[in-house]
Structures are given as structure tokens and as C-alpha cells.
Amino acid sequence: NKLINLFKTATLQQTAITYGATFINGILGFLFYTVLAKDLGPANFGIVTISITVLTLLGDIFDLGTNTGIVRLVHKAWIHEKENAFKFLKLSLLIKLTSGIILLSIGFVAAPIIAVTFFQKPELIWPLKLSFIGAVGMLLFTYATSSLQSLQKFFSWGFINILTNFIRLVVIFTLITLGMLNI
């Protein structure tokens, strides 16, 4: 009886949704990178890997801890003081937008310097600029997903993550089929 009640708890159900979505995302990510590496070849895939690494690193740095704040503070405030929860969400979005504008401003000036001086690869200039743009997109995407987590909308959180990774995979297959996939 206690075991049956355990399976009915919201915590276990939310955990199952989270693990399931993470597992599916892992499979989609594996397929994406495998197909991309196979089709682009080592040199071009290396450039893409550097770009994605820069994007992820910058997105994490310029987040300034807002994702953690959203998950922790919005959830607590949502239960007792919804007005404060909205204030936290608004402030977090403002921080992310301001941080994103600063990131883009620095990025478009720094990309050529980083590509030529550090990597000694001028062909990295445009991919690095795209990384800075992508990092801003990541800031906004994680704002949405952290907000869903804070409101315990785990099914929506998982669905959005799976959908975006699925779309990314479909785009790659479409570009390959059309012979248009490049860096």
C-alpha cells in the first residue's frame, strides 16, 4: 500500500517526467552531433564544436545566476506572494536582456580578435559571431525553461526541450538532403 502511494506522489511523477525528457534529449543530442560530425567532416565539425562550446560557456557566464534564482525564488514566491514571483521573473528577464546586449556588443568586436589572435583561424570570425548571437538566444531559452521549472511545469519543460532538439535534428536532415549543410 505504501509502495502504491509512493508511485502516486507528485515528486515521483515529476522526477519520471524529468528523467524521461532528459533521456530523450540525450538521444536526440547524440543523433544530432553524430550526423553533424559525419556530414561536415573533422575540420568543419571542429569549427562547429568550438562555436558551440563558446556559445554554451558565454550563455552560462552571462546568465549571472538568474536561472538558479528563478527556480529557487519564483517557486517560493509563487506559493505565497504571486506578485513577488512576477517581480522576480521581470527582474530576471531584464538582467538577461541587459546581459545579452552587453554580450553582443562585446562579441562582435571581440570575435575577430579571438579568431585571429587566440585561434589563428580567420575562418572562425563568423562562427564566433554566431556563437555570441546564439548565447543571447540561450539566455532567453533558459529564462523560459527555468520559469517553467520554478512553476513545476515539468511536462511543459520537457516538451519544449525535446521539441527544440527534435526541430534541430529535422533542420540538419533537411539541410543534408538539400545539400546545403555547411558550417
Secondary structure as the mmCIF struct_conf table of DSSP 4:
data_model
#
loop_
_struct_conf.conf_type_id
_struct_conf.id
_struct_conf.beg_label_comp_id
_struct_conf.beg_label_asym_id
_struct_conf.beg_label_seq_id
_struct_conf.end_label_comp_id
_struct_conf.end_label_asym_id
_struct_conf.end_label_seq_id
HELX_RH_AL_P HELX_RH_AL_P1 LYS A 2 PHE A 7
TURN_TY1_P TURN_TY1_P1 LYS A 8 LYS A 8
BEND BEND1 THR A 9 THR A 9
HELX_RH_AL_P HELX_RH_AL_P2 ALA A 10 PHE A 62
TURN_TY1_P TURN_TY1_P2 ASP A 63 GLY A 65
HELX_RH_AL_P HELX_RH_AL_P3 THR A 66 GLY A 69
HELX_RH_PI_P HELX_RH_PI_P1 ILE A 70 VAL A 74
HELX_RH_AL_P HELX_RH_AL_P4 HIS A 75 HIS A 80
HELX_RH_AL_P HELX_RH_AL_P5 LYS A 82 ILE A 113
HELX_RH_PI_P HELX_RH_PI_P2 ILE A 114 PHE A 118
BEND BEND2 PHE A 119 PHE A 119
HELX_RH_3T_P HELX_RH_3T_P1 PRO A 122 LEU A 124
HELX_RH_AL_P HELX_RH_AL_P6 ILE A 125 SER A 150
TURN_TY1_P TURN_TY1_P3 LEU A 151 GLN A 152
HELX_RH_AL_P HELX_RH_AL_P7 PHE A 154 THR A 177
TURN_TY1_P TURN_TY1_P4 LEU A 178 GLY A 179
#
